[in-house]
Amino acid sequence: MALFRFSSALDPVSGLLTLQRELDRVLQNPLGLDLGVSDRGVFPAVNIFSDPDGYVVRLEVPGVAPEHLKIETQGRSLTISGKRETQAPDGSGFHRRDRSAGEFSRSLQLPDDLDLECAQASCTLGILTIRVPKKEEAKPRQISVQAA
């Protein structure tokens, strides 16, 4: 039986793991830019869509208690911030940790025709839903035609 020894520089497994790390790094940040707070991390994914009554903002916040969420408005800006805590049970450690922990903040610019003062928020099954209605003057209205 023959034994082969590889130097650490020529170890094929080490080379594959290095390649995998580099591919992960490039795919997470394809342009190589430091995106700061916009980078991938603890930010919740967000979808924004409009309906006839206004806009609906949905954020994925699994594991975030509603009391750890804060929603603020200023002008046309809607800011959602919070804190996700992830701890291993006492006497154990993580085998794998994909979900990030820590504080997050997400600011969105919304159109002028929305009434942020009347926004309502609810959190169900880890999805934060914020409904922002249109201002009354921005809503379509029916004009009746009178016979002359």
N, C-alpha and C positions, 0 to 999 in steps of 0.2 A: 504494500500500500504506500502510495506516495503522498507526502504532505507538502502543501504549498503554503508559503508564508508571504503575505503582502505587507509591504511597508505601509504605514498609516497614510502616506501621501498617495499610494496606489490602491488603497482598499476600495473595491467596487461599491460596497454598501455605503460607505461614507460619501463617495462621489455621488451616488444616487440621492442620498438625503440632502446633500448640498444643492444639487440640481432642483429637487423638489422645493426647498426653501426659497431659492431664487425665483422659480416659476410662481410660487405663491405671492412673493413680494411684487413681481412685475404685474401679475393679474390684479392685485389689490390697488395698485397705483401705476397704471400703464404709461403715464407720461413722465413718471419719475419726479413729480412735483410734490413738495411738502404742502399738503392741503390744510394743515392745522386742524382747527376745530371741525372742518367739513369732512375730514378723513373718516374712513371706516372705523367704527368703534362702538361706543355705547349709544349712539344716536338711534332713535326708533325709526323704522321705515315709515314713510308717510304717503298717503294717497289723498289727493284733493280733487273733488269733482263738483260740478254745478248741477243744480236742479232748478225747477221753476221758481222756488221760493228763496234761493240763495246758494250758499256754498256749504259743502260738507267736507270736513277734514277728519281723516282717520289715521291714527297712529298705532303701531304695534307696541304695546307696553306689557308684555307678559312678565309676571313676577314683580310688577311695580304696584304697590298698594296705592289706592286712590288718595290716601292722605299724604303720600309722597309726591303727588303731582301738583304742579302750580301752573296756572294759565293766566297770562297777563296780556293786556292790549294797550297800545299807545299809537294814536293816529291810525294808520292802515296796517300796522305791524301786530301780529299775533305771535306771542312767545310761549312755548310749552317747555317746561323744565321739570326735572324730577330726579329721583335717585333709585337705582336698582341695586339691591344688596344680594350678594350670592355668597353663602358661607357653607362650607362642608360641615356635616354633623360632627359633634364632639368626638374626638378619638379617631377621626378618619381624614383622609385627604382626597384631593381630586385625582382621578385617573385621566380624565379628559375634561377640558373646560372651554366650551365654544361660546357660551353666552357671557357677554361682558358685564362687568359690574362697575358701578360708579355713578357719578352725576352726569346728566346730559341736559342740553338746552337746544332748542330748535326754534328759529325765528322765521316766520313766513310773511311775505308782503301780499296783502289781499287788495282787490279792486276797491275804488272809492265808493261804489254804489252799495256797499254792505254796511249793516248796522251792527258794529262790534259790541255795542252796549247791550244788545238783546241776544247775544250768543249764549248757547246752552251746551253743556258738556255731560256726557255719560260714559261710564266704563263698564263693558261687559265682556267676559271671557278674554281678557287681555287686550281688547281693542278700545282705545279711547276715541270717542266720536264727538266732534265739536260741530254744531250746526250754527251757521252764521246767516241770519236772514238778510234779504235785501232791504234797503231803506224804502219806506212807503212811497216816496216820490220816484223811486227807480222801478217800482213794480208796474207791469202793464195794467192799464185800466180800460174799462169798456166805456165808450161814449155813446149814449143813446141818440138816435136820430128822431127828431120830432117833425111831424108833418106841418107844413106851413099853411 
